[in-house]
Amino acid sequence: MMWQWHPSPSAVTVAAARCFFTSSTTTLKPYCFSSSANSTLLCNLVSVSPPQVPMSTIDEADVGILCYISKTPGFRGILKQRYADFIVNEVDTEGNVVHLTSLDAPAQVVEETETMKSDQVTKESYESEIQAFRLLAGESDGDLLEGLINQVNSGSEDGMSPIVLSPDTDKAHRTAVHNFFKEKLKFLVTDTVDGPDASSKCIRVRLNSGGGGNNSGRSSRKRKERGDKAFDSRGSKSWPDHVGKFLRFHLYKENKDTQEAIGLLGKMLGIKPRAFGFSGTKDKRAITTQRVTVFKQQATRVAALNDRLIGIKVGDFCYVNEELLLGQLSGNRFTITLRGVVADCEETIKASAESLGLHGFINYFGLQRFGSGSVATHLVGAALLRGEWKTAVSLILDPREGERDAVRMVREYYKESNDIDGTLRQLPRYMVAERAILQCLKKAPGNYSQAMKAIPRTLRMMYVHSYQSYLWNHAASLRFQKYGRQVVVGDLVYPIDDVTEKETIVAATSECTVEPEEIDNCSYLDEASAIELPEKKNLRAKVVTAEDIIAGKYAIDDIILPMPGSRTIFPANDISDVYHDSAKKDGVNLTESVHNVKEFSIASMTGSYRQVFHKPRDFEWQLLKYTDANAPLAETDMDRIGMDKAKCPNEVKEEDIEVHLVEANSGEGEEPVETEEEAPGDLDTQETQLALKLSFTLPASCYATMAIRELLKTSTSVAFHKTLN
């Protein structure tokens, strides 16, 4: 059904009503804006019949996303009809937009005779080494080693099984065996596994399949125990001292999430995914380009993968001394194309686009922050903050609406049978939280607190952070409803006069640290914005005074609101009540803990601040006309380097394009993350369609979907936009 948008409030049915704030019963209205400097808010109810969003998904109003900044009417537009309609290019810490510009590799830095590749082990008998090992470990273990070396020399390395030496209760002797391989047989690596009884251990020996060096122990030692030098003490000693130990390259991917792409690269190179470093995860249903590092790999070897990769390309290689860590980016550059645009007239579209560039949007946490299913992550977070471990576990494990039938059947099977082994056999590997909980309950039945702690830290902290975001969203809505876009006494700001310094501040982060082991195991982190970055500065907020307002010291873009924690303060006006009232309704205490598990207590968390209003930087927009629903309307990095001529947007005529640049300021935030299923359009290819292409830059914690929401005045939920296709 087509939306009938009217040109002005006088031509529509308007209900003169306030958008009163509630934490559980507020209904999302088509419009929300402040009509004046006072607290009056008119919510325009437009006479339309939009597609209905299934109740099995979370609605924006459920998580406090209630208002819009501008009074401009919305219009119809389809978000992510094709994954090429959502292009994301990382922006590095120096403000450079990351593009894939070349697939060529620089000259090889290590001679072939010194390469780290396992398939170049010199085919020697190693008789003297085997004899020395017999003296150290005994005849039977010597025979095992001889057989393994013979298999290597025969060239049959594919599918080669490791050998397990005899049980050994002497730790000093096991250390001597490990050192023997490190010194004399460097193409083999060792680790320790459990023996046949509780008092013994066995040493396992296998071919070093990639990356060089002894990788044992990496997965069992956390980064903080390695002094944040994950790989410097490992790897081939033949690597030249003058060459950086990390190969940095640009990763271009289409319709794949970051973990999936890196996992595939690692598999093809024969190395673990944790050998890679990156600054942030990127959307799945999109075309994205970002920087990645990998330890001691030849650029020629990595570049050679391009011939075998589908939907992934790597290039722009260089060698650096430091790996990339999460958070080492300043933001992302978005190129978003809204297809099937329908409005009462083009002037409506133009006015909305101009307003977005000039006034920005409310910096809400997007729906993806709260999960994609019917059980929102903030509900699990509230249960954890109350200390209701069993409730939290049930919310994660129980059947839920909107899931695939196969997954729902597995959940129902467990609920009815309580058969952990049978459930684990059926449960998909990507359901990391569910598997971790069940495996823990198998070992410790009824210990629900421990079961929650079994979830990888990055993932389990997502629940509490989601509840903080839930409170923040509601506070931001009430702040706008009551005071609009003006600074008032009691508001919070950063007490910084230097604008340049303010632009370097990263807001809305938390003290949650991220271990590489956890990222490897969380294939669906993108869907829920689970990755949180450590706070770089312990910033203090200042309460705005009447004197500050008279002096005009602070602007509306300076206003911040807290993510509750032990080191944050609340606004010195009635906006602080929304935090405590909402938490009280949920049975959550924001000032003291009701249990002794610190990581599930807001009172034990540092907390942080987040900018309330944000303007996209370097904002520009174009109106395009097209007839082929499958024709690409934006140029990708691969188009620019001429690798796929068929993808060039040749359907768009120059006379059909209007380009508009709008000056805008920058702000702070966290990377938008969302994942959608394929939903290809099925539009009439003979009918001329209208599209709106937007380009803008956002900091790493701002959600691009919230900017689109401000433009369209409609929900950004996946379910809603599927109804438009």
Buried (B, 14 or more C-beta within 10 A) or exposed (E): EEBEBBEEBEEBEBEEEEBEBEBEEBEBBBBBBBEEEEEEBBBBBBEBEBBEBEEEBBBBBBBBBBBBBBBBBBBBBBBBBBBBBBBBBBBBEEEEBBBBEEBEBEEEBBEEEEBBBBEEBEEEEBEEBBEBBBEEBEEEBBEBBBEBBEBBBEEEBEEBEBBBBEBBEEEEEBEEBBEBBBEBBBBBBBBBEEBEEEEEBBBBBBBBBBBBBBBBEBEEEEBEEBEEEBBBEBBBEEBEEEBBBBBBBBBBBBBBBBBBBBBBBBEBBBBBBBBBBBBBBBBBBBBBBBBBBBBBBBBBBBBEBBEEBEBBBBBBBEBBEBBBBBBBBBBBBBBBBBBBBBBBEBEBBBBBBBBBBEBBBBBBBBBBBBBBBBBBBBBBBBBBBBBBBEBBBBBBBEBBEBBEEEBBEBBEBBEEEEEBEEBBEBBEEEBBBBBBBBEBBEEEEEBBBBBBBBBBBBBBBBBBBBBBBBBBBBBBBBBBBBBBBEBBBBBBBBBBEEEEEBBBBBBBBBBBBBBBBBBBBBBBBBBBBBBBBBBEEEBEBBBBBEEBBEEEBBBBBBBBBBBBBEBBBBBBBEBBBBBBBBBEEBEBBBEEBEBEBEBBBBBBBBBBBBBBBBBBBBBBBBBBBBEEBBBBBBBBBBBEBEBEEEBBBEBBEEEBEEEEEBEBBBBBBBBBBBBBEEBEBEBEEEEEBBBBBBBBBBBBBBBBBBBBBBBBBBBBBBBBBBBBB
